[in-house]
Amino acid sequence: MKIAIIGAGLAGLAVAYFLSEKGEVTLFDAKGIGGGASGMAAGLLHPFAGQSGKLCRFGWEGLLATVALLNEVYPQKKGGILRLPFNERMREGLASQSELAPLSPEETEKQFPQVGKKSSFWCEEGYLIDTPAYLAALFEKLKSKGSILVQQKVEDFSSLQTFDKIILCMGSDSPFIPLQKLKGHLLEIEWPSHLSPLESPILGAGYIIPKGRTCIIGSTYERNFSSVAPDLEWAKRELLPQADRMINGLSQAKVLKVMAGVRASTHDHLPLIESIDSKTTLFTGLGSRGLLYHALYAKKLADGLI
Ligand SMILES: Cc1cc2nc3c(=O)[nH]c(=O)nc-3n(C[C@H](O)[C@H](O)[C@H](O)COP(=O)(O)OP(=O)(O)OC[C@H]3O[C@@H](n4cnc5c(N)ncnc54)[C@H](O)[C@@H]3O)c2cc1C
């Protein structure tokens, strides 16, 4: 069976992984591996996403599927995420999850002196993934199974008629079904020298991801945007005060880099697998939970397709 996959992000590479045993996979991507939103995912993998802090639907199934795939191709994941509730709804949501360990303000300060005295929750079943490195490792695995990448924008699906199956994993550029598009900005900032190094990511109103002598702060969720290009001044205005509420002093840090990408979301925040015709299947709508859902849904798609 000859299979064409359009899009080499988390969705396309995971589908390719599960189908590569069953057929000959050719990946097409206009920009190369991780050229879309996947290449800039901050790397947070946990089942308690969203404003309420509660367990996501299929959260544990998604986490287990991703961890299994990571163990196959890229086992270097860092465990544990500190959750800082930023309103009562999130505090209640996090408190209702027995898997999260509540930390008193004193315990938080002892373990995370950078944060100071704030009540928090420790999420042991949360991970930080170096997403570009994971995508590269996944592609290496695919190459070893005979899959190839063609770096080319596919303008017309009828040019792929020699393939038996066509899977569209085009993220926010997906055709056929209207999706909500949410632009997200990230900033890389210098880690202030007066603060001790941060060992784990912090997730509150936004997030702080440690990265050696720098850190990534994110993210924005913009519904109305006219350009996908990053806007440094907007990102600074939005993200620096947000990060400062979690760690005092971050708003003064030197900004090194700005990045922006576009997420494609469905109304129920779950991915979408849709059969377009007898040959073509659409897989998109991973929203801001690509790491949580890509492996679970890619496996479902591969199992259902053949
Ligand atoms: C700022 C930001 C931070 C994020 N952080 C996290 C995080 O910490 N944890 C998490 O789980 N998720 C995170 N996400 C969400 C995550 O990035 C997405 O859910 C995921 O990347 C979606 O994967 P995808 O493969 O569906 O889409 P993409 O990664 O966008 O892949 C689509 C691919 O299709 C290609 N393509 C499109 N049209 C064509 C065409 N016509 N021809 C050829 N190729 C084409 C594109 O070049 C692209 O490479 C973040 C997103 C953003 C924007």
PDBQT file of the ligand as one rigid body, heavy atoms in Angstrom, charges set to zero:
ROOT
HETATM    1  C1  LIG A 401       3.166  28.904  20.697  1.00  0.00    +0.000 C 
HETATM    2  C2  LIG A 401       2.673  27.495  20.811  1.00  0.00    +0.000 A 
HETATM    3  C3  LIG A 401       3.054  26.714  21.905  1.00  0.00    +0.000 A 
HETATM    4  C4  LIG A 401       2.584  25.400  22.028  1.00  0.00    +0.000 A 
HETATM    5  N1  LIG A 401       2.976  24.647  23.086  1.00  0.00    +0.000 NA
HETATM    6  C5  LIG A 401       2.500  23.385  23.230  1.00  0.00    +0.000 A 
HETATM    7  C6  LIG A 401       2.900  22.575  24.337  1.00  0.00    +0.000 A 
HETATM    8  O1  LIG A 401       3.683  22.978  25.197  1.00  0.00    +0.000 OA
HETATM    9  N2  LIG A 401       2.364  21.325  24.442  1.00  0.00    +0.000 N 
HETATM   10  C7  LIG A 401       1.497  20.817  23.509  1.00  0.00    +0.000 A 
HETATM   11  O2  LIG A 401       1.043  19.688  23.649  1.00  0.00    +0.000 OA
HETATM   12  N3  LIG A 401       1.125  21.556  22.439  1.00  0.00    +0.000 NA
HETATM   13  C8  LIG A 401       1.608  22.815  22.282  1.00  0.00    +0.000 A 
HETATM   14  N4  LIG A 401       1.228  23.568  21.212  1.00  0.00    +0.000 N 
HETATM   15  C9  LIG A 401       0.279  22.991  20.259  1.00  0.00    +0.000 C 
HETATM   16  C10 LIG A 401       0.992  22.079  19.261  1.00  0.00    +0.000 C 
HETATM   17  O3  LIG A 401       2.067  22.778  18.708  1.00  0.00    +0.000 OA
HETATM   18  C11 LIG A 401      -0.010  21.648  18.176  1.00  0.00    +0.000 C 
HETATM   19  O4  LIG A 401      -1.114  21.001  18.779  1.00  0.00    +0.000 OA
HETATM   20  C12 LIG A 401       0.614  20.671  17.201  1.00  0.00    +0.000 C 
HETATM   21  O5  LIG A 401       1.854  21.146  16.785  1.00  0.00    +0.000 OA
HETATM   22  C13 LIG A 401      -0.264  20.444  15.985  1.00  0.00    +0.000 C 
HETATM   23  O6  LIG A 401       0.403  19.503  15.172  1.00  0.00    +0.000 OA
HETATM   24  P1  LIG A 401      -0.036  19.261  13.676  1.00  0.00    +0.000 P 
HETATM   25  O7  LIG A 401       0.878  18.233  13.146  1.00  0.00    +0.000 OA
HETATM   26  O8  LIG A 401      -1.502  19.018  13.612  1.00  0.00    +0.000 OA
HETATM   27  O9  LIG A 401       0.175  20.671  12.931  1.00  0.00    +0.000 OA
HETATM   28  P2  LIG A 401       1.573  21.425  12.424  1.00  0.00    +0.000 P 
HETATM   29  O10 LIG A 401       2.640  21.136  13.376  1.00  0.00    +0.000 OA
HETATM   30  O11 LIG A 401       1.154  22.809  12.204  1.00  0.00    +0.000 OA
HETATM   31  O12 LIG A 401       1.883  20.650  11.106  1.00  0.00    +0.000 OA
HETATM   32  C14 LIG A 401       1.244  20.898   9.892  1.00  0.00    +0.000 C 
HETATM   33  C15 LIG A 401       2.289  20.763   8.799  1.00  0.00    +0.000 C 
HETATM   34  O13 LIG A 401       1.624  20.741   7.530  1.00  0.00    +0.000 OA
HETATM   35  C16 LIG A 401       2.429  21.404   6.596  1.00  0.00    +0.000 C 
HETATM   36  N5  LIG A 401       1.551  21.814   5.496  1.00  0.00    +0.000 N 
HETATM   37  C17 LIG A 401       0.414  22.550   5.567  1.00  0.00    +0.000 A 
HETATM   38  N6  LIG A 401      -0.118  22.698   4.338  1.00  0.00    +0.000 NA
HETATM   39  C18 LIG A 401       0.695  22.020   3.471  1.00  0.00    +0.000 A 
HETATM   40  C19 LIG A 401       0.661  21.788   2.059  1.00  0.00    +0.000 A 
HETATM   41  N7  LIG A 401      -0.305  22.280   1.277  1.00  0.00    +0.000 N 
HETATM   42  N8  LIG A 401       1.665  21.060   1.492  1.00  0.00    +0.000 NA
HETATM   43  C20 LIG A 401       2.657  20.539   2.260  1.00  0.00    +0.000 A 
HETATM   44  N9  LIG A 401       2.735  20.743   3.610  1.00  0.00    +0.000 NA
HETATM   45  C21 LIG A 401       1.763  21.459   4.200  1.00  0.00    +0.000 A 
HETATM   46  C22 LIG A 401       3.034  22.575   7.388  1.00  0.00    +0.000 C 
HETATM   47  O14 LIG A 401       4.239  23.023   6.780  1.00  0.00    +0.000 OA
HETATM   48  C23 LIG A 401       3.269  21.941   8.757  1.00  0.00    +0.000 C 
HETATM   49  O15 LIG A 401       4.582  21.465   8.923  1.00  0.00    +0.000 OA
HETATM   50  C24 LIG A 401       1.713  24.872  21.037  1.00  0.00    +0.000 A 
HETATM   51  C25 LIG A 401       1.357  25.645  19.936  1.00  0.00    +0.000 A 
HETATM   52  C26 LIG A 401       1.832  26.934  19.814  1.00  0.00    +0.000 A 
HETATM   53  C27 LIG A 401       1.445  27.757  18.605  1.00  0.00    +0.000 C 
ENDROOT
TORSDOF 0
